[in-house]
Amino acid sequence: MKIFWLMFLAALLSGCASGPRIDTSFSAVSQDSRVRFLILHYTFLDSPTSLKVLTQQQVSSHYLLDDGEDFKVYRLVDEDRRAYHAGLSSWKDNTRLNASSIGIEIVNLAWRDSAEGRVWLPYPQGQIDRLISLVKDIVKRHDISPDRVLGHSDIAPQRKQDPGPMFPWKQLADAGLVLWPDEKQVAERQAAFEAQLPSVAWFQKKLAEHGFAITQSGELDAASRNVLIAFQMKYRPARFDGIPDAQTAAILDVLTMPAGKR
C-alpha cells in the first residue's frame, strides 16, 4: 500500500510540473510569423573564428554561411528563438530588431588596407548562390516582404557597414528578394535632378521614408552622411562618399514612389 501511494504522489507531482493539459484542436485565422525581417551581415572574421565568436560570446546569429569550397550553412540558433545580431537597430517604425528578425552572418573579411587605400573584398559566387537559396527558403516560410530583407548597415548606419559595397544586392533583387529601383525611371529622374539638386532636407525626408532613422536637421552632418553612405553602398556602390548627388536622389526618389508607380 505504501508503494502505491508513493507512486500515486509521484504521478500527481509529475502532472503538476508539466502544466495543464492543452487543447490544440482549434487554430486562429488571425496570425502570422513573429519574424518580419531578414538581416544580412559579414563576419569580418575567418570561418573558425566566426564560429567561435557566434557560439561562445554575447553575439549570435541564426545562420552562418561559410566561405569554404562547399559553402556550408550552419544553423546556430533556431528560428523560433531570438539571436543577438542586430543590436541597437531600427527600420521604419520598428526598433530592437533582434526580437523580430532572422540574422545571417556571411564569412567575409570585409576589407584590407593597402598603400592605395582600402580594398573591399568580394563574395565568391558560389557563396552568393547558396545564400540566395537560403534566403528564398526563409522569406517564403515567414512571408517576409522584399523591403524587409536588409543589411546591418540599413538598420544601424551610424555604426555598421556590413555586408559592404561588394555585396551583390542586385543578384538578390533579380531573384525577387529585395527592393530595387527601375533603371529607366532612375535615368529619367536623374536628368531632372542634374538640372537642380534637391536640398539636404529633401534627402533626409526621403531617407526616412525609405526606412532609415535620420534626424530632419536640414544640415549635412556626420550622421546624415553615414545614412547616405549606407544607402549608396547598397544601391550605387561605385561611389559611396555620403555626398548628395543627382543619381542618389533619383534612386531614392524611385524607391520611395508609391508601389503602384514603381
TIGU-333431 format. One record per residue (C-alpha): x negated, y, z negated; residue in one letter; residue number from 1. Coordinates in pm, whole numbers, plus 32768, in hexadecimal, padded with zeros to 4 digits. Layout:
residues N
PT  X  Y  Z  a  NUM
...
end
This chain:
residues 262
PT  8000  8000  8000  m  1
PT  7EE4  80F1  7FAD  k  2
PT  7E47  80B6  8102  i  3
PT  7F97  80FB  81A8  f  4
PT  7FBD  824C  80FC  w  5
PT  7E57  82AC  814D  l  6
PT  7E95  825E  82BB  m  7
PT  7FDE  8320  82B5  f  8
PT  7F35  844E  8217  l  9
PT  7E1B  8442  8314  a  10
PT  7F13  8438  8435  a  11
PT  7FD8  8558  839E  l  12
PT  7EA1  862C  8375  l  13
PT  7E31  85D6  84D6  s  14
PT  7F7D  864B  8560  g  15
PT  7F63  8794  84A3  c  16
PT  7E02  87D1  8522  a  17
PT  7E66  87A6  868F  s  18
PT  7F7B  88AB  867B  g  19
PT  80E9  8893  86DF  p  20
PT  815D  87BE  87FF  r  21
PT  8174  8895  8939  i  22
PT  827F  8867  8A43  d  23
PT  81E5  88B5  8B99  t  24
PT  830E  8850  8C6F  s  25
PT  835B  89BD  8CCC  f  26
PT  827E  8AB7  8D80  s  27
PT  82BB  8C2D  8DAD  a  28
PT  82D3  8CB6  8F0D  v  29
PT  8237  8E01  8EA2  s  30
PT  80C6  8DAE  8E77  q  31
PT  7F79  8DBB  8F28  d  32
PT  7E07  8D89  8EE6  s  33
PT  7D5C  8E57  8DDB  r  34
PT  7C39  8E77  8ED1  v  35
PT  7C65  8FB3  8FA1  r  36
PT  7AFF  9000  900F  f  37
PT  79D0  8F4D  909C  l  38
PT  7882  8FF7  9053  i  39
PT  773E  8FAC  910E  l  40
PT  75E1  8FDD  907C  h  41
PT  7475  8F99  90C8  y  42
PT  73AA  8F02  8FAD  t  43
PT  7266  8FC6  8FE1  f  44
PT  71C1  8E85  8F63  l  45
PT  7148  8D3D  8FF4  d  46
PT  7225  8C0A  8FDE  s  47
PT  719B  8B63  8EA0  p  48
PT  7196  8CAD  8DE4  t  49
PT  72F5  8D01  8E5D  s  50
PT  7379  8BB9  8DD5  l  51
PT  72CC  8BEE  8C8A  k  52
PT  7349  8D51  8C5C  v  53
PT  74AE  8D06  8CCA  l  54
PT  74D1  8BD9  8BE5  t  55
PT  7402  8C3B  8AB4  q  56
PT  7429  8DB3  8A8C  q  57
PT  7545  8EA9  8A51  q  58
PT  7594  8EC3  8BC1  v  59
PT  7644  8DC4  8C9B  s  60
PT  7703  8D8D  8DDD  s  61
PT  77FB  8C8F  8E56  h  62
PT  771E  8C25  8F78  y  63
PT  75B0  8C35  8FD9  l  64
PT  7554  8C0D  9148  l  65
PT  73F0  8B8C  9173  d  66
PT  72FD  8BF4  9286  d  67
PT  7266  8A9A  92BA  g  68
PT  7280  89D6  93FC  e  69
PT  73D1  893E  939C  d  70
PT  745B  8A86  9309  f  71
PT  74E9  89D0  91DE  k  72
PT  7611  8A66  9123  v  73
PT  7613  8A49  8FA8  y  74
PT  7750  8A7E  8EDE  r  75
PT  76E1  8B0C  8D91  l  76
PT  782E  8B84  8D02  v  77
PT  7985  8AF0  8D48  d  78
PT  7A63  8BDF  8E0B  e  79
PT  7B68  8BE5  8CF6  d  80
PT  7A66  8C70  8C04  r  81
PT  79C1  8DC7  8BF9  r  82
PT  785A  8DEF  8C6D  a  83
PT  7785  8F1D  8C10  y  84
PT  770F  8FA2  8D5F  h  85
PT  77BD  90F1  8D9D  a  86
PT  776E  91B4  8C61  g  87
PT  77F0  9317  8C49  l  88
PT  78BA  9321  8D8A  s  89
PT  79EA  93B1  8E38  s  90
PT  7AA4  93AB  8F82  w  91
PT  7BD5  9481  8FC3  k  92
PT  7CAA  9467  8E87  d  93
PT  7BF8  9330  8E05  n  94
PT  7AE0  932D  8D05  t  95
PT  7A11  9227  8C4C  r  96
PT  7A21  913F  8D74  l  97
PT  7984  9013  8CC7  n  98
PT  7ADF  8FB8  8C4E  a  99
PT  7B7D  8FB7  8DA8  s  100
PT  7A69  8F4D  8E95  s  101
PT  7997  8E2E  8F12  i  102
PT  7825  8E77  8F34  g  103
PT  7735  8DE0  902F  i  104
PT  75C0  8E12  8FFF  e  105
PT  74EE  8DE0  9139  i  106
PT  737E  8D8C  9111  v  107
PT  72C9  8EAA  91BE  n  108
PT  719B  8F70  9145  l  109
PT  7236  90B7  91C3  a  110
PT  70FE  9176  9228  w  111
PT  6F87  9199  921C  r  112
PT  6EC4  92DD  9210  d  113
PT  6DB9  9316  9316  s  114
PT  6CD0  942C  9383  a  115
PT  6DDD  9497  9479  e  116
PT  6EEB  949B  936C  g  117
PT  6FF7  93AF  92F4  r  118
PT  7042  9286  93D5  v  119
PT  7194  91E1  93A0  w  120
PT  719D  9069  93C9  l  121
PT  7294  8FB9  94B0  p  122
PT  7382  8E9D  9461  y  123
PT  734E  8D55  951F  p  124
PT  746A  8D13  9612  q  125
PT  74A3  8BBA  957F  g  126
PT  74D7  8C58  942A  q  127
PT  75D6  8D4C  94B8  i  128
PT  768C  8C32  956D  d  129
PT  76A8  8B74  9424  r  130
PT  771A  8CB2  9372  l  131
PT  782D  8CF5  9470  i  132
PT  78AF  8B93  9441  s  133
PT  78B1  8BC0  92C7  l  134
PT  7958  8D15  92D6  v  135
PT  7A64  8C94  93C3  k  136
PT  7AB9  8B80  92CF  d  137
PT  7ACA  8C69  91A1  i  138
PT  7B9A  8D7D  9241  v  139
PT  7C91  8C80  92CD  k  140
PT  7CCA  8BD9  917E  r  141
PT  7CED  8D20  90BF  h  142
PT  7D8D  8DF1  91D4  d  143
PT  7C7F  8EFE  91BB  i  144
PT  7CB1  9010  92BE  s  145
PT  7B8D  908C  9398  p  146
PT  7B80  91DD  92E8  d  147
PT  7B2D  9125  91A4  r  148
PT  7A00  9061  9222  v  149
PT  78F2  914F  91AD  l  150
PT  7783  917B  915B  g  151
PT  76F9  91CB  9004  h  152
PT  7695  931D  9092  s  153
PT  7802  9366  90E4  d  154
PT  787A  9335  8F81  i  155
PT  7746  93C5  8ECF  a  156
PT  769E  94BB  8FC1  p  157
PT  75EC  957E  8EB1  q  158
PT  7519  9456  8E46  r  159
PT  7524  9343  8F4E  k  160
PT  74BF  931B  90BC  q  161
PT  7509  91AC  90F9  d  162
PT  753F  90FD  91DD  p  163
PT  7474  920C  928F  g  164
PT  745A  929B  93EF  p  165
PT  73EA  9153  948E  m  166
PT  7525  909E  9428  f  167
PT  75EF  905C  9568  p  168
PT  7744  90DD  9501  w  169
PT  77AF  90E8  966E  k  170
PT  7799  8F6D  9683  q  171
PT  788B  8F4F  9560  l  172
PT  796B  9051  9608  a  173
PT  796A  8F88  974C  d  174
PT  79DD  8E5E  967B  a  175
PT  7AFF  8F2E  95F8  g  176
PT  7A74  8F3E  9498  l  177
PT  7A27  90B1  9461  v  178
PT  7ABA  91FE  94CA  l  179
PT  7A11  9294  95FD  w  180
PT  7A50  93CD  96D0  p  181
PT  7AB2  93BF  983E  d  182
PT  7983  942F  990A  e  183
PT  7A4F  94EA  9A0C  k  184
PT  7B05  95B1  9904  q  185
PT  79BA  95FF  9858  v  186
PT  7926  9684  999D  a  187
PT  7A55  9762  99D8  e  188
PT  7A4E  97EE  9878  r  189
PT  78D4  981C  987E  q  190
PT  78E7  9909  99A5  a  191
PT  79D5  99E9  98E4  a  192
PT  7902  99E1  97A9  f  193
PT  77C7  9A38  986C  e  194
PT  7873  9B7A  98D0  a  195
PT  78C5  9BC7  9765  q  196
PT  784F  9AF8  9640  l  197
PT  7946  9ADD  951D  p  198
PT  78F2  9B70  93CA  s  199
PT  7857  9AAB  92AC  v  200
PT  79AA  9ABB  9200  a  201
PT  7A44  9A09  932D  w  202
PT  793F  98F5  9317  f  203
PT  797C  98CB  91A3  q  204
PT  7AF3  98B9  91D6  k  205
PT  7AD5  97B5  92EB  k  206
PT  79D8  96E4  9229  l  207
PT  7ACB  96DA  9106  a  208
PT  7BE6  9673  91F3  e  209
PT  7B0A  955D  9276  h  210
PT  7ADB  94D9  9114  g  211
PT  79A6  9571  9075  f  212
PT  799D  9614  8F21  a  213
PT  791D  9772  8F73  i  214
PT  7943  98C4  8ECC  t  215
PT  79F4  99C8  8FA0  q  216
PT  78F3  9ADB  8F5E  s  217
PT  78D2  9B6B  90BB  g  218
PT  7758  9B5A  908E  e  219
PT  7665  9A66  912F  l  220
PT  75D6  99F6  8FE3  d  221
PT  7507  98BE  8F9F  a  222
PT  7638  97ED  8F45  a  223
PT  76E9  984A  908A  s  224
PT  75B2  97F5  9152  r  225
PT  75A1  96A1  90A9  n  226
PT  7705  9657  9115  v  227
PT  76BA  96C8  9279  l  228
PT  7585  95E9  927D  i  229
PT  7655  94BE  9210  a  230
PT  7753  9507  9322  f  231
PT  764C  953E  942F  q  232
PT  758D  9401  93CE  m  233
PT  76C4  9339  9413  k  234
PT  7753  93E1  9549  y  235
PT  762A  949D  95E1  r  236
PT  74ED  93EF  9562  p  237
PT  740D  9487  966E  a  238
PT  73FF  95BF  9594  r  239
PT  746B  95D3  942A  f  240
PT  73DF  9717  93A1  d  241
PT  7518  978C  92EB  g  242
PT  753A  98BE  93CC  i  243
PT  7693  9909  945D  p  244
PT  7695  98FA  95D9  d  245
PT  778C  98D5  96F7  a  246
PT  776A  975C  971C  q  247
PT  779C  971B  95A9  t  248
PT  78CA  9803  95AC  a  249
PT  795E  974D  96D9  a  250
PT  7936  95F4  963B  i  251
PT  79C7  966F  94F5  l  252
PT  7AEB  9718  95A2  d  253
PT  7B47  95DF  9665  v  254
PT  7B2C  94FC  9535  l  255
PT  7C17  95DB  946D  t  256
PT  7D20  95F0  957D  m  257
PT  7E6D  954B  9528  p  258
PT  7E5C  93D9  957C  a  259
PT  7F4E  93FC  96A2  g  260
PT  7E6B  94F9  9751  k  261
PT  7D23  9439  9739  r  262
end
